[in-house]
């Protein structure tokens, strides 16, 4: 008997209420599928999802099931930038997850279809799938096209900094702003939204080849229809997320993450998803996998091409083919088959030819976008985990975006207790070559762990600073971040971590090849590790924990309950 029927027998009012909602009598005995979506007019990544929802809903009905539409609209990190709205971004992941749990647990369903696109809604839906552990399938919401001359949204931060410094005119700046998002979908670069769509497929929860389909193509609508019919197959198979989300599946996702130079925010989201299913993903695991997997995807912000070109070049299946020797091919996926079987079926289909037909119209070859693993962009993945007396639990750097001149340096600390002060200092030219700019009290327990996007863009847009300073923070970065940025420093400042104890003039050693981040001197003078330890202990005794930035509402709850950045910052 279907689970929904068992629970209906326990609560006879359900039939009456569903009939009152427009269901037909014959629908009551069908498999009942909840269709969760982040649809809403909040931003381009969600404004089109009602079209995919209708396609999935109609497909469920055509294949003998009954769908029910539910919504938890997400917010947009881009629209939250530059003001206190960004503090709510990471917390929204937790709230979306909880709301989906409430909607599913309060009403009986046999399986779920989850439709979403963007930075926090995608990991939130994946967290909910892991937590609920009922048959489920993800429909990634796709990616927008690039604007004129391959203009994409992550460039707006750079143009903003240039406009502030009178390097471009208002007319130029307005043109860039008005043309960076020509249609709906995730922003067209390998930011957090694109990374997490890719992770959904790499984990085996989305159908092969469905991550980052351009929203302007017919294939996205077809993918939604296919997912509708596949959800009913999952009911028959009783294939649950716990059958798919194994440690091997997460290893595969990390390998794909390395190959695509994915967003550093995945180091928050993947451990949080794994935590829901009882798997611990350590920072060391990320580092180990990134050391062995080559970086091969030539997509912004680390590469050259807009994000839409990724699917045109073959998408996740093409990446997996290049790193196939490393992957766990025996893992189960939402198709009911193994990853290895999926890859073989795709090769026998016209999938690659269809994708590449779009690329050929752009006069770009597949190998310009997805490099061969034998001739990669970089022999190692894009992420490194740094540790030392400044970050005992670790810190994250996307070294593929860092100048070679900053791979091994000693810089002089310049400290700020919020991003706004640091950004003003950069724009006013108060930051100079050789500085290590610290932004602290911006971790999960400090302010909700907002992105330091505008500061990183101001540094990246400054030719004098981009290769001569570093930004170090317990906050996080946008998936669009370029340049010398080290984040997620743990323990965070608000917990009394060493980053809270740094003073102006301290000497900071950054050694990315050897994964080191440490304080090596005080007031410009190098000291022994023992002397540094003694000084930090003395400073810790005088340190005063700041008063909570939020005292009511969701943010008060989040900063009270949030885990460490390196564990996923979940509540």
N, C-alpha and C positions, 0 to 999 in steps of 0.2 A: 504494500500500500504506500502511496505517496505520503511524504511527511506532512504536506499541507492538509491532506485528507484526515490523517490521524489527529492533528490539532483541531481541525474543524469539528470533529466528533466531540472534542472536549469543550468547545465553545460554539454552541449551535447558532449564536447570534451572527457569526461571521457570514453565513450564507445570506441572511437577510440584508446585512449591511453591504455586501458586495453586489447583490441584485439592485440595491438602492443606488449604487455607484455607477450603474450602467452595464454591469455584467449580464450575460444571458444565462439561463438555467443550465445549459449544456457546458458553459465555461467552468462551472464549479468542480467538475470531475476531471478537468484537464490539468496537466502539469502547470504550476503557477510560478511565473518567473518575475522577480522584481527587477526592474530596469532603472538603475541608479545613474543619475547624470548630474554634472555640475553646470548644466545649462543655465544661462542667465545673461543679461546684457551688461555684465560686469567688465568684460574685456574680449578681445578677438578670439582668445582661446576657448571661450565658452559660448559665445553668441550664436554659433552655428550648430551647436550640438543637438538642438531639437530636431534637425533634419535627420541626423544619424539615429536619434532615439526613435523617430517614427519608422525608419527603415527596419530597425531591430524589432520594434513592437509588431509591425505587420508581418515580419518574417516568423516570429514566434507563433502568431495566430495562424499563418498559412501552413505551418508545420505541426499543428495540433496542440499548441499550448495557449496559455492566456497570460499576457504580460500586464504588469502594473507599473505605471510611471511614477518615480519618486525623484526629488530634486534636493541637492544641497549646493547652492551656488557658491563659487569660490571668489576670492579677491584676486587682484592683479598686483604682482610685485612692482611692475613698471609704474602703475598708477599710485603705488604706495611710496615711491621713492621721494626723497627730499623733505619729508615731514614725518610726524610721529606715527602715521599709518603703517610704516615699515615695521614698527615694533610688534604689530599684530600678525605679521606674515607667518612666522613659523608656528605660532600658537594656533593659527587657523587650521593647520594640518591636523592637530589633535582634535579640534572641535568637529571638523568634517568627519573624521574617523568615528568619533563618538556618536554623531548624529546618524550616520549610516548604520551603526550597530543598533541604535534605538529603533530605527525604522524597520530593520530586518527582524530583530528579536521580538518586536511587539506584534508582528503579524506573520502568519505562516507562509513560507515560500519554499519551493523545491530547488531553486537555483537562482543565480543572479547574473545580470549583465551590467557591466560597469563602464560608463562612457565618460571620458574626461581627457584633458589635454595638458594641463599646465603645472606650474612649479610645485604648488602645495596640494592641489587636488589629486594629481596623479599618485604621489606617494600616500596620500590619505586613503584613496580608494584601495591601493595595494595593501596598506595596513589593515583596512577593514576586511578585505578578502581573507587575509591571513588569520585575523582574529575570529571571524565568523566560521571559517572552515566549512562552508557549504559549496557545492558545485558552482563554479563561477568562471566567467570569461571577461576579459577586458577588450574594449574597443578603443584604441588610441584615437584621439580626435584629430590627428593630422597636423600639418604645418602650413603656414602661409607662404605665399610667393615672396620673392625679393622685389624691391621697388626699382625705380630707374637706376641704371648703372650699378646693379646689384646692391643697392642701398638696403641695409637691414638695421633693425632697431638698436642693436648694441652699439652702433656708431653714434647715436644721439648724445650719449654721455660725453664722448670726445668733442663733438661739435658744440655742446653746451659750454664745456671748458674753454674752447677756442673763442666762442662768442663773448664769454665773460672777460676774456683777455683782449678783446677787440681784434682778434685775428681773422674773423670772418664777419660779413655783414649780417644785419638782421634779415635781409631778404634771403640770403643763402641759408641761414639757420632755420627760417620758417619753411623753406622748401624741403629741407631734410626732415623736419618734424612732420610735415603734411604728407610725405610720401613714403615713410619708412614701413608702414603697415598697410599694404594695398588690399588685403582681404583677411578673412578669418583664419584661425589656426594658431598653433604655437609659433612664437617668434622664430624667424628663419636663421637660426644659428644653433650651435650645439650648446645651448644654455641648459638650465635645470629642467625646463619643460621637455625639450627634445631628448635630453639625457634620460629622463624618467620614462618617457614613452618607449625609448629604446630598451630600458631595463625591464619594462613590463613584458616585452617580447623575449628578451634574453632569459628571463626567469621561467618562461614557458607558459605565462598566463594570457598572452595575446596570440592570435593566430599568426603563423609564419608570414613575414613580409608585410605586416599591417602597421608597424610603427612608422610614423612620420610620412604617411602618404600625403602628398600635397592636396590641400582642400579644393583646389581648382580642377582636380582630376576625377574622373568617373569611378575610379577604383575604390575610393574611400566609401562611397555609398554601397558598393558591392560588398566591401568588407563588413559593413554593419549588417547587411542582410545575412551574410554567411554566419556571422557570430550569433544571430538570432536562432538559426537552425541548429548550430553547434551546441548552444545552451541546452537544448532538449536532449541531445546525445549525451551530454554530461550527466543529466538526470538518470538516463538509462544505465550509464556506466557507473554511476555513483562515484565519479572521479572528483576528489576533493583537493583543495589547495595543499593540504598536508601530504598528499601523494606527489605533488609537483614541487613544492617549495622545500626541497632538501638542501643539505649543505652543498652538495654537488651543484645544484641549480644556482645557488648564490655564488659559488666559485665561477661558474660560467658567466654570470652577470658581471662579476668583477673583471673577468678577462675581456669581455666586450667593452666595459667601461675604460679599460686601459687602452684598447685599440682605437677607440673613438676620441680619446682625450676628453672624457666626459666631465661634467660640472663637479666642482668640489662639494657641492651640496649633496651629492649622492652619498658622501661619507656621513651625512646626517640621516638620510632617508633609508638606505639599505640596511644599516644596523637596526633602525627602528622597525622596519618591516620584519626582519629576521627575529627580533625580540618577541613579536606577536606570536610567532610559531615556535618559540623556545630555542632558537639558535643564536649563539653569540658570534657576531662578526667583529673581530678585533681590528684595531688600526694596523697592527703588524701584518694581518692577512692582506689588507689592501696593499701595503708596501711590498710585500713578498710577490704578489701577483703582478703588480705594476713593474717590478724589476725584470720579469721574464717575458712579458707580452709586448710586442712592438706596437708603437703608435703609428697608425696607417691612414687615418681619415683626414683629408685635407679640407676641412669645413671650419668656418669661423666659430669662435673667436681665435682659436689657435692656428687655424688654417686659412685658406684663401676664399673658398666658395661659399655661397649661401647654403643654409641648411636644407632647402628643398632639393638640392642636388644630391643629397645623400640617398634618398629613395630612388631617384633616377639612376643612380649607380648600382642599385641592387639592394640597398638598405641593410638591415641586420643580417639576412642570410648571406649576403656577399662578404660582410665582415667575418662571419663565422666560418665561411669557407677558407678564408685566408689564415685563420688561427685554428683551424680544425684539429690539428695535431695535439693541441693543448686541451681541448674541450672534453667534458664528460658527455659523450654522445649517447649514453644509455639512460639519461634522465627522462622521465615522463613529462609530457607537455599537455596543454589543453586540447590538442587534437586527439588525445587518447593514444598517441604513438610516441616513440622516443624522438629526441632531438636528431639523432642520426637518420632515422627514417624520414623525418620531415625534410632534412636537407637533401636527401636523395630524391624525394618526390618533387621538390622545387626544381632541381636540375632537369628532371624529365618533363617539366611543364614549360610553358612559354613565359614564365614570370620574368626572368632576366631579360629576355628579348623585348618584352613589353616595357619594362622599366627603361632600358637603354635606348628605346626608340624616342623617348622624351629627351634624353641627354644628347642624342645625335642631332636633334633639331637645334640645340644650343651650341653645336660644334665643339663639344667637349667630350673627351674620351673617358671611359670608366676609370682607367688607371691614373687619370689626373685627379680624380676625386677619392677613390679608394686605392691606395698604393698596394703593391705586392708586399707580403710579409718578408719576402727575401730582400726587398729594397724599400724599407720603411722610411717614414719621415724621421723617426727616432727609434733607436733599438729598444728603448724601454718605454713603458707607459708614461702618462703625463703627470701622475701624482706621486709625491713623496711624503712620507711621514717623518717629521723631524722630532728629535727628543733631546733632552739635556736639562740642566738645572733651571732653565726658563720654562720648559714645557715637559715636566716629568711624565705626564700621561700622553703627550704628543701634540703636534700641530701639523697643519696641512698646507702644502704648497703645490701649486700647479706649475711645475718647473718647465713645462714645455712653453710657457708664456714668459719665462724669466730670461733676461740677458745673460749670456755666458760670463759677463763681467761681474755678475752678482752670485755666481755659484759658490765661491769661497771668498768671503770678505769678513772684515771686522768693521763695524759701523758704530756711531756714537748715538746713544739713546736721546730721543726728544719725546717727552710723554704728554699725552692728552687723555682726559677722562671722559670724553665723548667725541663722536665723529664730527659734529659741527665745528668744534674748535680746531680740529686737525685740518678739515677742509679749508677753513678760512686761512690757516697758516700756509697751506700749499698755494692757494690762489694769491696771497699777499707776498709771496716769495720769501717767507720766513723759514722755509725749509731749504736746506742746502745740500749739495753733494756730500756723501759720507754720513748722512743722518739715518738713523733707524727710527722711523715714526711709529710710536706706540699709540694705539687707540684701545682703551680698556674700559671695563665695566659695561661692555656691550655683549656679554655672553648671555646664555639663556636665563640665568638667575639675576643678571644685571638689568637688562632692558628687553629681554625676549629674543636676543640674538638677531638683530637686523643686519641687512647687507651694508657693506661699506662702499657702495657702488660709485658714488660721485667722487669720493676721495681717490679711489683707485683710478678712475677715469681721468681725474685732474693730473695725477702723477703720470699715467701712461701718455697723456697728451703733451707732457712737458719733456722736450728732447733732452734737456739738461738733467732731469731727475730720473727718467725712466730706466737709465742704466747705472745710476749712482746711489740710489737710496732703496730702502725696503720699508714696507708697511707691515706691521706686526700687530695682531689683534686677537682678542678672545671672541670677537664677532665673526660673522661669516661674509662671504662674497657672493655677488651675482654670478650666475653661470656664464655671464658675458665678460667677466673680469679678465683683463689683460695686465701684464706687467708684474712687478716684484711684490707680490702679496702673500703673506703668511697668516693663516687664520685658524680658528677653532682652538687657540692655545688653551691647554687644559693642564691643571685646574684653572678655571676662569678667575678673574680678578675679584669678583663678588664673593667667591669662596675662599679668598685669601691666597690664591695661587701666586707663584713667584712673579707673574706679570704685574701684579698689584704693587710689588715691592721695587720695581725698576725706578731709578731716578735719572733725571737729565745728566748726561755726561758719562753714564755707565757704558762700558764697551761690550758690544753684542757680536758674538761670532755666529755667522751663518755658513754652514758647510753642507750644501745640498747633496753632493755625491756621497758623503759619509753620514748624512741624515742627522746633522747636529744643529741645535739651536741653544745657545747658552750665553750666560753672562761671564765674561772673562776679565773684566776690569771695572774699577770704580773711579769716577771723576777723571777719566782719561788715562788711568794708570793700570797696566796689567797686573793681576794678582794670581796667586795660586788657587786651585779649586778649594782648598781648605779655608783660605782667607775669605773667599767669596761666600762660602757656606756660613761662616761665622757672621759676616756682615748681613746676609739675608735673614738669619735667625734674629739678629738684633732689630732689624727693620720690622720683622713680623711681630715682635712684641709691642711695637709702637703703632702698628697698623690698626685702624678703626674701620670696621665694616660700615659701609654707607647705609643710610636709611633706604628702605625699599622704594623704588621709583613708582611703583603702583601699589595702591592699598585697597582697591576694590575691583570687582569685575573679573573677566577672564584673565587679564594680564596678572592680577594679583595671584590667582590660582596657578597660572603657568610658572611665574618666577619662583613660586614656593615649591613646586613639585618637579620641575624640569631636571632631567638627568644631565650628566656631563656632555659637552659637545662631542667628545670622542666616543661616546656610547650611543649617540643618536638624538640627544636632547628631547626625548619623549617624556610625557608626563607619567 
